[in-house]
């Protein structure tokens, strides 16, 4: 039977005040309900439990080879903290006489060993964290002094305080072991040696002092926790539990047309998009409160890496600052959009998703950025000057280049290629969605013809929409022009409903993502496959025979909207493995989910931020640094951007830029 131990009533009185102060400061979390309702909720309780266990307790999102020091550091911090929280809970329960038949005693061998190990893990993690801040500080880490967050313990200070807590715990344990002399004391493998350092009389004298010191510092930590960086230990768990991982990165549907048709609408005062914290959803505000400021998102951001004025971390923490200034400190805050956050920061984003992929606490940066872009475009009429023309052309001509719709099949007619069209055929197994780039861009027209030849060779039953096809609206949506996107979506869905088909094939990952994942919110639920998936299936089923290509060294560039957004990494590589010499394929350092954007996403195909280096040129130079003579991709935008970067660097005679369909088509038999 475990013996209970007496705790003074004074402790409980102090603990009550500490808990009350913590609850008072926890308004920093509850203030998120100043935001709007959230539609992207987890699907069911089991998904929430899974999130909690894998990303909360197991800290799955923390582990990264790229950030190995921080990964190890946080492993020690997290598991050390969890263990000591468990030990403290057990100690409290046994002191009150709760569950004595189930709980271990403090000197139970395995429990004593575990407690001392937990303390050591936390100690190592704290030392690593302090070293990282004081001696080897990453440039992008914020908070360079002890007084950030408005108090001494806000950031670095809380780490020093936790070290004091660890030392106090070990000394209190050593005093208890020296005085009580439990039989299994040696299993407390740190506390037991310490208990032999001083004489028994000394330990007896200082034992109550050490106990109270440790108790008070523990309660002080609890009281101050919401005002320090350690609050993320609470906020992060909540954020993870309420994140729908299947809908991460999803842009929220606005239904602008319905809003504008509301007879009670105050047209003079309407605000579309987001310009202040109250217009975000509560989940977006919880994202901001949960940010640990680890700077991983900014470290991997292609805009930040190429000298653009964007830091995804700053966007999120600026939202938090505005939220706290307005609703916690009740101060007059600098306006959020056009103040804390500049227009150029927002327009620098390529929506590549690297920030979201690397974020250990599942923050959705991209939808938040798009929501603020929506305000700039829909409420203030301020899209990027270069992009404004392309947005107008999408509305007028159904494509961002502004070419006439009647020329949508010129890629075929110019070379005498006879292509089946749905307006004549009415039904087919496959609907081939050519896309704007595939129809109008000369370089991508070659890819389109290659895909046509592959499908003809395989004997597939397919047709195209031809002049009935319009832009999917992907670029318009990412640029914040939701009305144009909705117009295109509803128009295309109306056309698609006229015909019978089983699957849609796309060559552009942006079309693929939009048709597959976003049209469903407007009633367009389709089975969409990317052309790399089609080609891979045709090769596996022996529907086409492909000889090995004689290309020299090849590297593959992962498109963001094919890879990070839709998890298609292996399929294009399988196609390359089966159509070229596998020994000639080399990987770039940034590949698969760590791929570096080409720079065209997020509508950046149609405008440019004239600061820093060009994103596509940086990616191209990484590709050729592998020694590759051929860069292969599977995206219309990536093909254009890589081709452009090749010309900027004057490498036309040395390097080939190919789509995966061209690699296969060149050796199809």
N, C-alpha and C positions, 0 to 999 in steps of 0.2 A: 504493500500500500504506500502511495506517495504521501509524504508529509507536507502539509500546507505550511506556509510561513506568513507571519504577520506583517501587514503593511500599514503604516500609520495613516490615520484619517486625514492628516495634513496633506499627504500625497494626493489623495483623491480630490481634495479641495483645489489644490494647484492644478491637477489634471483637468478638472472641470473648467477652470479659467482658460487653460491652454487650448482645450477643445473648442471652447466658445470663440476664442480669438481666431482659431483656424477656420471655423465655420463662417465667421464674419469676413475673413479674407477670401473665402471660397466664392464670394460674389464675383471674383474674377473668372470663374467658370460659368456660374449661372447667368452672367450677363449675355451669354450667347443667345439667350431666348429673346433678345431684342431683334433678332433676325427673323426672316420669313420661314414658313413651313418648308419642309424638305420632301422632295419626291423620290430621291434616290436612296430609299431605305433598304436595309438588308432584307432578303427575301423571307427569312424565317429565323427562329430562335437558334436552330442548329448551326446556321451560318455565323451567327453572332458568337456562339460558344467556340466554334472553330477559329474565328478571328482572335478571340481572347486567348485561347491556348497556344496558337501558333505564332502570332505576331505580338501578343501581349506578354505571356509568360515565357515562351520559348525564344522570343525576340528574333524571329526569323528574318525580319527586315534589317536587322543590324549587321548581319554577317555579309562581308564583302571583301574580296581579295584586294580590290583597289584601295580600300580603306582599312588595311589589316591592323595597323596600330590601334585605331579607334575601335575596331571590332573586338580585339582582345581586351582593350580597356573597358568597354561597355559590358562585355561578358562578365568580367570580374565584378564590376560595379553592380550590375543587375542581379546576378545570382548571389553575391554577398549580401545585398540588401534584402532580397527575398528570404534568404535563410535566417537572417537576424530578425526580420519581421515575424517569421514563423516562431523563432525561439522566444521572442518577447510576448507573443500571443499565448504560447504555452505557459510561460512563467506567470502571466497575469491570470490565466484560467486556474492554474493550480493554487495560486495565492487566494483565490476566492472559493476554492473547493469544488470547482466545476470539473466534471468528466475525469475524475481522478483515476477511475478504473481503466480509462483508455489512454490517457496522456503519459508520456515518459517523464521521469524525474530529471532534474537538471544534471544529475551525475550518472544517469543511464549511459553506459559506455558509448553506444553509437550516437546518442544525442549530444553528449559532451564533446565528442570528436567532431561532429557536424557543426556545432556552434562555433568552436574555435576556428575551424576551417572557413566558415562563412565570414568571420571577422577578418581573417587573413586575406580572403578574396577581396573584400571591400577595401581593406587597407592598400593592397596592391593597385586596385583600380583607381583609388583616390590619388596615389602617388603618380601613376601614369597620367591622370587627368591634369594634375598640377604641373607636371613636367611639360605636357603638351601646351599648356597655356603660358607658362613662364619661360621655358627654355627652347622649345621647338614649335612655336606657334604658327599654325597655318595662316596664311595671309588673309583668307576669307572669313576666319572666325571673328565674330563681333565681340564687344565687351572687353576692352583692353585693361580695365582697372577693377578695383574691388568695390566700387560704389555704383555699379550699374543696377538698373531696376529700382533705383531710389533708396537702396539700403545697403549696409555693409555686407550683408550675407546674400545679396542678390545673385551673384554669379560665382566668381572665384572664391569669395568669402565663405560660401556654404560648403565648399570642398574642404577648406581648413577646419570649419566647424565640425564636419563629419569625421575628420581625422581625430579631433579632440574626443568625439563621441566613442570612437573605436578604442582609443587609448584608455578612456575612462571605463569602458566595459571590461577590458582585460584586467585592469587594476582592481575593479570591484569583484571580479571573479576570483582573482588571486587572493584577495582578502578573505572571501567566503571559504575558499578551499583551505587556507592556512588556519582559520579559526575552527571550522566545522570538521575538517579532516575526514572527508568522505572516503569510503573504501576504494572506490574506483576513480579517485582523483587523477590518476596518471593519464586517463583518456582525455582529460582536458589538456591537450599536449602543448598549449601555450600558457594557459593560466597556471598549470601545476608547477612548471619551472619558475615562473614569476613568484609563486607563493613561497619559494625557498630563498628569495633574495633578502627579505627582511626578517627580523626576529618575530616570534609569535606575539610578544607583548606589543610590538609596534603595530602589527596587523590588527590586533584587538582594538588598539586606540584609534586607528584611522579607518577601520571598516565602515562605521556609520557615515563618516565624512565622505568616503568614496562612493558609498551607495547613494547618498543624497546628491552628490555632484553628478553622478551618472544619470540619476532620475531627473534632476532639474534640466540638464542639458538635453536629455531625450524629449522632455515635454516642451522645451524651448524650440527644438527642431520641429516638432509637430505644429506648434503655434505659428512659426514663421514660414512653414513649407509653402503655402500658396503665394507668398511674396518673393520666392526665390526661383531659380531655374529648376529646382527639384519638383516644382508643381507639375512638370510634364509627366512625372510618374503617375499622377492621377489623370490629367487631361488626356494623355496618350492612350491610356486604357479605354477611356470613354470613346475617343475618336476611332480607335481600332474596332471596338465593338459595334459602333454605328456606321461603319463603312461597308457599303455594298461593293465588294471587290470585283464582281462581274460587271459593274457599271462605272468603274474608275475611268476617268478621262472623258466621260460622256457629257456632252454639252446639253444643258437643260433646254427643253422645248419651251418656246414662248407663246406660240400661236398668235402672232402679231395681228393677223387678219381679224381674228375674233375680238381682240382687244379694241381694234380700230372701229369695229362694227357695233360696239356697245353703245346704246343710245344715251346712257348716263355718263359717258366719258367726258371728262373735262379736258378738251383738246389743248387748251392754253397752258395747263399745268401738268400734263402727263410727263412722266419720266420713264423712259424705256431703258433697260439695262441697269447697271449699277454704278452709282457715283458716290454713295455714302454707305456706312456700315449697316444701317438699318435695312438696306435693300438686298443684302446678301441673305442666304438661308442660314438657319442656326447651325447647320452642319459646316458650312463654309467658315463661319465664325469660330466654330470648334476647331477647325483646321488651324486657324491662326493662333488660337490659344495653345494648341498642342505642339506647335513648332519648337523643336529643341535647339534650333540655331546651330546645327551641326555643319551647315554649309555644304552638305553633299550635293544638294540640288544645283547650287550655283557652280560648284566645282565641275559638274558634268554638262552644264548648260552650254550649247554651242555658241549662243549669242554672247554669253559672258566670256567664254574662252577666246573669242575673236575680237574682244574689245568693244562690244556693244554696251549700251547703258542699261542692261538688264541683269538683275540678280533675282531669281525666283524667290530666294529666301527673304530678300528685302521686301518684295511685294507682299508676302504673307505677314511678315512682322510689322510692316506699315499699317496693315489692316488692324492688327492687334493693338498697335499704339493708338490708332484713331478710336477704336472701341473702348479702350481703357480710359483715354483722356476724356471722352464724352460721357461714358456711362459708369465709370468707377471713380475717377477723380473729379468728375463734374467740372471739368475745365473746358475752356473754349479751345477746340482742337484746330490745327491747320487742316484745311479741307483735304480730303483723301485724294480724289482724282483731280489732277492739275495742281496739286500741292505736294503732299507726301509722295505721290506716284505721278510721274510725268507721262505724257503721251508717248514719247519716244521709248520709254521703258516697255510699254505695252506693245508697241508696234515692232519691237525687236524680237519678240517671241516667234519662233517657228512652229510652235505647238508640237514639237517632236516627241514630247512625253518622257524625255530622259530624266527630268526632275521628278516626275511622279514614280518612275520605275525605280529610282535609287532611294526614294524617301523611306526611311525605316518606320515612319509612323503613319503612312498611307494618306498623306496630304494630296489633294487634287488641285495642283497649281493651275493647269491649263484652263479648265472651265471657269475658274475665277478670273483669269486674265481676259477670256473671251467675254464674260459678262460685263467687264468694264469697257472693253472695246465696243460692245453693243451700245452703251450709253454715248460714247463719242460719235458713233455713226448715226444711230437712230434718233437720239435726242438732240445732239448738237450739230449733226451734219458735218462731222470732221473726220472722214476717213483719210488715210495717207493720200497725198495729192496724186501720186502716180497710180495708186490703186483705184481711185475714184473713177477713172476712165474705164478701167476693166470691169468694175461693178456695173457701170452704165451699159457697157457692151453686152454683159450677160443678160440684162433685162431686155435689151433691144434685139439682140441677135442670137441669144441662146448660147454664146460662147465668149470667153474673156478676151479673145483676139479681135472680135468684132467682124469676123468673116461672115458672108451671107449664108443663111441656112441652106440655100439651094446648092451650095458648094460642099455640103457635108459628105458627099460620096465621091468627090473629085480624086481622092487617094486611089480609088478603084478605076474610075473612068479614064483617068489620065494615062493609065498603063494598059487599058483594054481588059481589065479584070472584071469578070462577071460574078457579082455577089448577090445571093438571094436576099430579098427584102421582105419584111413582114407585111407591108401594105399589100403585097401581091400574094405572098405565101400563106399568111394568116396564122400558121402554127408551125412549130419546130421543137425539137428536143432542147436545143440551146439557143438562147438569145445572146448574141455577141454584142456587148456594150463597148463600142469603139472608143468613146470618150472624146473630149475636145482636142487634146493633144494628138491622139491617134488619128483624128480626122483632118486636122489643119496643120500641125507642125511637121515640116518636111522630114525631120529626122525620125519622128515617131511614126510617120506614115510607112516607113520601111518596116518597122516592127509590126504594124497592123497587117501589112501584106504577108509577112512571115507567118503570123498566126493563122491567117486565112489559108495559106498553103499547107500548114500543119494539119488543120482541121479537114481540109479537102483530102489530104493524103490518108488520114485516118477514116475517111468516109462518114464524118459526123453530119447529123441532120441539124443545120443551124441556119440562122438568118440574122440580119441587122435591121435596125430601125431606120437607118438612112437619114433623110431630112426630118423625120419625126423626132429624132433624138436631140435633146438639149443638155446643157451643162447640169450636172447633178447639184451644183450649188455649194460644193465643199469649200472652195476658196471664199465665197461670199459669207458663209456661216462663220468661218474662222476669223474673218476680218470684222465680224460683228454686224454684218448686214443681214440680219435674220429674216427680214421681209423678203428680200430677194431669194434667199435660200428656200423659204417656205413656198414662194411662188413657183420656183423651179421644181421643187419636190412634188407639189400637187399636180403640176402640169405633166411631169414625167410619169407619175403614178397613173394618171388618167390615160395616158398613151399605153402604158404597159398592160392595163386592165383590158385593152381591146384584143389582146392576142394570147394564144395558148403556148406555153413553153414550160419546161421543167426546171431549167437552171439558167442563170445569167453568168456569162463569162466576161471578166474585165481584165484589161492589161494595166490599168492605173490603180494602184492601191488606194488612192484617195476616192475614186469612184467606187471601188470595192468596199471600202469601209462605210461610205455614205449609204450605198444601196443596201448593204447587208445589215448595218447596225442602227441607222438613223431614220431611214424611210419608214420603218415599222411604227414609229410614233405618229405617222400620218396615214396609216392603213396599208402601207406597202410592205408586205412580209414575203421576202423572196429568198430562194436558195441561191446564194451567190458564191462563185468560185473564182479564184485568181488564175490567170493563165499559166502560172508556174505549177499550180496544182493540177490543172488539166493536162499539161504536157507530161508531168510526172506520172499521172494515171495512164496516159496513152503509152508511155514507155514501159511501164510495169505490165500492162496488159498485152504488150507486143502489137498494139494497133499501129504503131509506127516503128520503123527500123532506123536507127541512127548510128552512123559510123563515128568512130572516135575522131574528134576535131584535132587538127594539127596546130592549134594555137599554142604559142609559147606560154610563159608563166602567166597565170590568171589569178586575180583576186576578186572577191565578191563583195559588193557594197549592199548592206542591209537597208532597205527603205523603212523609214520610221513607221509609216502607216500599215505596212505589211508585217513588220516584226513586232515592235513594242505594242502596237494597238491591237494586232490580231494574232500574235504568237506564231507567225509562219516564218520559221528560221531554217528548218531542216529541208523542207521541200525543194526550194531552189538549189540548195547544195547537193541534194540527191540527183537533180537533173544534171548539174555540172559534173558530178562524179561519174555519171553514166554516159556522158556525151564528150568528155575530154579525158586526158590522162590525169588521173587523180594526183599523181606525184607533182604535177605542175600547178596545182592549186595552193595558194598561200593565203593566210588570213592576215588582215590588218589587226593592229593592236586593239582598236576599238571595233569590235564585231558583235554580231547578234544583239542581245539586249543592251550592250554597251556601245552600239554603233553610233557614229557621229553623223549628224544630220547633213543633208546636201544643201540646206538653206532655203528651200523653196516652200516648205510647209507653212501653214498659218496665213496663207495669202501673200507670203513674202516673194512668191514667184512674180508678183505684179508690182512690187515696189522694193526699194532698197534703203537701208539705214546706212548713211554715208559716214560711218564711224568704224574705226578698227579695220580688221582684215575681212575679206569676203569669205563667208562660211564654206562655199563650194570649193574655193581655191585651197583652203586649209585641208579639206577632206581629200581633194584630188592629190595633194602633195603627200598626204599620209598613205594613199593607195600606191603611188609610184615608189615610195620609200621602201616598199616590200620587195622591190625588184620586178614587180609585175609589168608586163607589156600590154596586157589586156585587162580592162576594168569591166566587169559584168555587173549589171543590176537588173531589177525587175520592176521598174517604176518609170512612168513617163516623165515626171518632173526630175527625178534623179538623173535620167539619161540626158535631159536638156542641160542640167546644171553641171554634170561632169564633163559634157562636151564643151560647154562654155569655159570651164576652168582649164581644160586642155588647151584651148585656143589662147586664153589669157597667158598661159605659161609657154606658149609656142611649141607644144609637144605633138602637133598633128602628125608629124612624120614618124614619131617613135611609139606612140601609144594608141591603142584602139579602145573605143568605148562601145560596148555592145549590150543589147538586151538579151536576156536568157533565151528568148524565142529565136533570136537571130543565130545564136550559137547552135541551137538544135536544127533550125531550118537550113543552115549552110551545109549540114552533113546528113540531111534526111535522104533516105534512099527509097 
